[in-house]
Amino acid sequence: MNEMNQKIERCYDSHVHWLGTGDNLTMVPLAQMQGIESLRSLSIKPESFRDRWLLGFGWDEHRWLRPESVNRQMLDEVFPDHPVYFIRADSHAAWLNTLALKELEFWHPRGEGPHSSLEEFIPRADDGWPRGLLLEKAKFHAGTLLPEPTVSQCKALLTNATRTFHRAGFTHIRDMTCSARQWEAATSLDFAGELQLAVLQNFHVYNSAELPKILELARTAKLNQSPNLRVKGIKIFYDGSLGSETAYLSQCYCGRNHRGQIVYSEQEIREMVLESWSAGFEVCVHTIGDQAADDIVNLLQKMKVHGHQGSTHLEHVEILRPDTIAKMRDLSLTCHLQPCHWLSDKNWLAEKLGSLFPHVFPWAALENAGVPIFFGSDSPIEPPSVINNIQAVAELALQGISRPRQNSTHYQICPEPQLAEGSYTVFENGRVKDLFFAGQRIEL
């Protein structure tokens, strides 16, 4: 069957950030920046402010005309009157001006201040003060300190994101980052008959100390599910991203003397996984680097020996060594991959990974090991798109990466057939021709 022309039942993006997809539509667009000087020509709109904060998304130094290190001084010069929080394209780093660092209490000498426990995630200048870049755990913690959208604003953001998914042909998504306010907004939309999207919902935790509160939120949500929302699991970040060089590898990044970072110790991850399973939830672990994935698989094997096993999802798994995949065979594992990341990473991925490159996007090896796989986009990190995933799989085949057994669209069908029955999408020449949700035609 021509993948550009077909009908797909329950067209599904297996890894998205639903609210973030809507939020991204309001932020200052930074993807087209060609360097730090581009800050002077940015188009700033009122909706890009949340209270006094100026929010932006999408900068990527790999796309700049010459190598430059981000710094708070240029933000201070261009935006002296507002705290600035600009999110990197992979969402694993944020660029802040001095005013923002001060308001979030990150403006302290090395090892001092209320966030001293996050020191390894706060790059510093030669004088010991923060450069203006926050990574991983520090970035995510800072995000929790920003003004939160109201329930009304959340509803508008979720609605706008839903339109984005519809235009790309999706009737079903698996959302990885839900807060209490987002859940309130989503159920309000659904009970009012205004939600035309089926959502498998996961609740994220950025700090192990927050897990009890997140589990209680998930329990309460599960008791109050609406027709199109299904509470599934808990999302835990273990490593970072390849673009920020925080994904955890088994060897150093080429030309560098580091392998990336992990967010939690083995003991911390073990306790978080056990608590989540014991509460009746699936566990979803962010693992992009090959060593990050191997760490989690080894931990799951140890836990199984001691009689502990539950449903676990590995998110992204952009690099997996064959020895890691072999250990997955007897574990209750599902892997979620985003082929479209290749379209953004291909200009530097082989150079960055060196001898690890043959192990990228190992969908065929996972299938041979009997591990279920699904495809997604990581929206808004990448635009949600069935067609982009088809293109990426084809391009990777030319790079020597074996194709999966089925057409790419097979991996974008929601595994829960009873959720929003009568939903399907018709693609014609790579475009969405018709979309029906729960039997109702959606105007695109």
N, C-alpha and C positions, 0 to 999 in steps of 0.2 A: 504493500500500500504506500502511495506517495504521502510522506509525512506532512507535506504542505497542504494536502487536500484530504481531510477526513473529519469524521464526527468523533468527539471524545466525550465519553460519559464521565461526569464528576471530575472535570478538569481541575487539577490540584497542584498547588505550589507547596512543597513539603517543608519549606523553611522560610518564613517571612517575619518581619517586624511590622505588624499591622498599624499600630499607632504611629510608629516611626515613619512609615510610608506616607501617611497623611501629613505628619509634622514636617517632613522633608520638603513638601510642596510650599510651605510658608517660609522656609529659611533662606538666607542669602545663598544663591548657588555659587559654589566655589570650584566646580569641576573644570571650568575653562581657564582658571588661573594659569599664567605662564611663568610665574615667579612672584616673589614678595612684592615687587613694584606694582603688580596687578591689583593690590589692595586699594590703590588710589582711584581706580576706575570702576570699582564694584557698584552695582545698582542696588541701593538700599531702599526697601519698601517698608511701610509701617507694620505690615504683618510679620516682618522678620524680627520684631521686638516682642519679648515676653516681659511685661513690666518694663524695667530699665535695661534688661539684658538684650544684647544683639546676638542672635543665633545664626550660624551658618553651617553648611554641610558640603563636603565633597573635595576639599583640597587634597592634592596628591603630588608630592615633590618629584615623583618619577616622571610626571608629565611636564615639568618645568623646563625651560630652555637651557638652563645651566644649573649645576648643583648649588643649592642654598640650604642653610639650616634655618628653620623657623625660629623666631625670637619674639619676645614680648615687646621689644623696643619699637619695632615697626608698627605693631598694633597700637601702641601708646601714641605714636605720632599721628596716625590716620584717624583713630577713634579715641580721642582723649576724654570724652565725656560720658562714656557708657562702658560697663563691663562687657567684655566680648568673650564668647565661647564658640569657637569654630571647630567642628568635628571633621576629622580626617575621613577620606573616602571609605576606609574599611571600618570606621567607627571604633577603632581601638586606640585612638589618640585624640586629644583635644588641644587646641592652640588658644591660649588665653593672654589677655593683656594684664598689666600690673594691677589695675583696678579690680579685675575679676579675681586674680590670685589673692588680693587682700580681702575682698568680700567673702571669699570661700575659705579664708584662713589657711591658705597655702603659702603665704608670703612670710617665710621664716628661714633663718640659716639652716644649714644641713643638720638633720637630727633633732631639730627643735619644733615646737608648735604642736597643735592638736592632731596633725596627720603624720607624725614622725614614723608611725608603723608602716606607712606607705612609701618610705624613702626610696626604695629600689625602683619605684615607678615614677619618680620625679627627677628628670634630667636637670642638671645644674650647670651654670656657667662657671668659668674659672674662678670667679669671686665667691662661689659657694651659694649664690642666690638662684632661685628657679629660673630656668631659661624661658619659661612660658609654655612648656609642653608637658602634658600629663598623659601617662601611658596606662593602659589596662586598668588595674584595680583603682588607681588614683583617678583615672578618667571617669570610670563608672561611678565612683563615690561622689566625685564632683557633680556629675549629672543628677544625682539624687538631691543635691542641695540647691539646684536651680528652682525658680518658681514653677510650680506644676500647673498644667492647664486645668481649668475648671471642668466640671462634668459636661457643661454645655459645649465648651471648646473641644473636649475629647470627642463628643458625639459628632461634631462637625469634621474633625480630623479623621475619624474612623469612616465616616460617610464618604469623604473625598478619596480616602485610600481604597474603599470598596469600588468606587468608580474606576480607579486605576487598574485594579485587578480584573474588573469586568472588561475593560477595553483590551486587556491582554488575553482575555478568553477564560479566565478562571472563575469557577463557581465555588470552589473549596480551597481553603488555605489551612496551614498549620502554623499558628502564631507562637513565637518563642519568647515574647517579652510582655507580660501583662502585669499591671499594678491594680490595686484596689479601685482606684478611680476609673481606670480603663474598663474594668469589669462592670462597674456600676453603669457606665455610659453604654457599653455594649448590650447588656441585658435590657436596659431601658429602651434602646432602639428595637431590640428583637421583640419584646413584649408589646411594643406599640405597632408591630407589623412593618417596621421601617428597615429591617436588616435583610438584605437579599444576598447573603453570603454565608456559607457553612464554614464554621471555624472549629478546628481542633486546638484547644487552648492550653498553653503551658505558662507557668509562672516562673519568672526569673529570680535568681538570688545572686547578688554581687558580693556578699559578705557572709561567711559562715555563721556569724552571730545573729544574722537576720533570718536564718532558716526557720526557727520555730514560728515566727510571725508569718512568714510566707506559707508555711504548711497550714496554719490556721486559716489564712485567706483562701487557700485552695480547697480546704475542707468545706468552708462555708459556701464557696462558689459552687462546688459540686452538688450541694444540697439545694441550690437555687438556679439550676441550669435552665436556660430558655430553649425553645425548639431548635435553634440553629447553632447553639454553642455547646461544645462538649469539653469538659475539663479532663485533661490527660496527665500532665506531669509537671516536673520541676526541672528548670534549666539551670545548669551550673557551668561557669566558664573555668576551663583548666589551663589553656594557654592563650596565645594572642593571634596575630595575623602575620602573613608573609610580607605584606607591604611595609608594615612597621617593624619587621624583623623581630617580632615577639612570639611568633609561632615556635614551638619547642622542637628542635631537630636533634637527630642523633649525631650530627657533626656540625662544625661551625659553618655559618653562611660563608659562601666563597668570598675571600678577601677580607673577612672579618675575624675577630677573635672571640665571638660569642655564638651561642646556639639558640638564643631566644629565652623566654621566661615561662615559668609556671606560676599559677596564682595560689595554689594550695599545696600543702604537704600531703603525703599519702594517707596519713592518719586523719587529716581533716576531710579529705575526699571520702574516705571509707565511712566516717561517721555521717556525713551528709547523705551519702547513698543509702546507708542502712535506715536512717530516719525517714527518708522519703519513701523507700519501699515499705517500711513498717506502717506508714500512714496510708498505704494503698495507691501510691502514685508511681508512674513511670519516671525514670531518670534520664535526662537528656544532657550529655556532656559535650561541650565545645572542645574539639580536638582537631586542630589543623595540621600541626607538625607530626612527623612520623614517630618521634619519641613520645610526644604527648599521648598519641593513640596507644602506643605500646605500653606506656605506664598504666593507662586505664584498663586495658585488656588483662595485663598481669594482675592488677588489683582484683578484677572480677573473677579471675581464675582462683586466686587465693580465697576470696569470699565464698566461692562455690564449694571449695574443699571443706570449709567450715559450716556448710549447710545454708549459706545465704545466697539467694538468687532472685532476681526480679527482672522485669522488662527494662532494657537499657537501649538508648539511642545514642549513637555517636554522630555528632553534627559536623559537617564539612569534610572530614577525613580526606583532605586534598592530597596527602602523601601517606601511603601505607606500605611498609616493607612486607615482602612475602612471608617472613617468619611471624609477623604480627597477625596477618590474615589467617595463617594456619592455626593459630591459637584461638581464633574466634569460633571455630566450628561447633563447639559444644556449649556455647553461651547463648543466652536469650538476647541477641543483638540485632538491631536494625541500623543501617547506615544511610545517612542523608547527604547527598553530594549536590554541588551546584556547578554543572558543566560550564555555565556562562562565566564563571570566574576566569576561565582560560582566556576569554576575549579581552579581559582587562589586564591579566597578568602575563600574557605571552611574550611581551617585549623584554621582560627581565627574568622570567621564572627559571629558565634553564641556567642562565648565568648565576643566579642567586643560589640555586640548589646543587649545581655540579653533579656529582655521581648519584644523587638522590632523584634526579629528574625522571629516570625511567619508571619510578614508582608513583608518579602523579596520577590522579583520577583512575584508581584501580578497579573500576566497576566490573570488568570481566573476571578478575581474580576473586572478587567478593562473591560473585554469582557462582563461580566454580566451587567455592567453599560453602555454598548454601546459605549465605548471608543475604537477607532481603535488602534491597536498595530502593530509594526514591530520589527523584530529582526536584530541585527547587531553585530559587533565585537569590535568597538572602536579601530581598527587597527591604529597604531602599538602597542597600549596598550595590546591587545591580537592579536594573529594571526588570519587573516580572515579565517573563517571555518564554513561551514554549519554543518559539522559532529560534531564539538565541541559543537555547540548549541544543536544539537539533544541529545548528551550525557549529557549535563548539565540539560536539561529539565527532562530527565529520572532519573538522580541522585536526583534532587530536589523533584521529586514525591516520592521518598523513604524517603525524609525528611519531608513529609507531606505537601509539596507545591503543590496545585492542578494543574493538567496539563491544558494547554490551550485547547480550543475546537477542534482545527484542528491539524494535524501533524505539527511539527516545521517548515518544509519547506514552509508551506502556508504563513508564516510571513516573508519570504525572497523572495517575488515576487514583482518586481518594480510596483508601482501603476500607472505608466504612460505607457500604452500599445503602444502608437505611437512613443515612443522614442527607436530608434534602433530596429525596427521590424525585426523579423526573428532571434532573439537571444535566444539561449537556451543551457542548459547544461545537459549532460547525466552522471549520477552517477551510478557506478557499484561496489558493495561491499564496499561502502564508499569512493570510489576514483573517480576522474574525468576521465571519459572515452573519452568523446568528448565535445567540446565547439565550438559553432557557434556564431559569432557576426555579426549582420545585414546580415545574410545569408552566411557569409564567415567562413569556418572552420579555427580555430586558432590552430597553432602548439604549444603544451605545452612543 
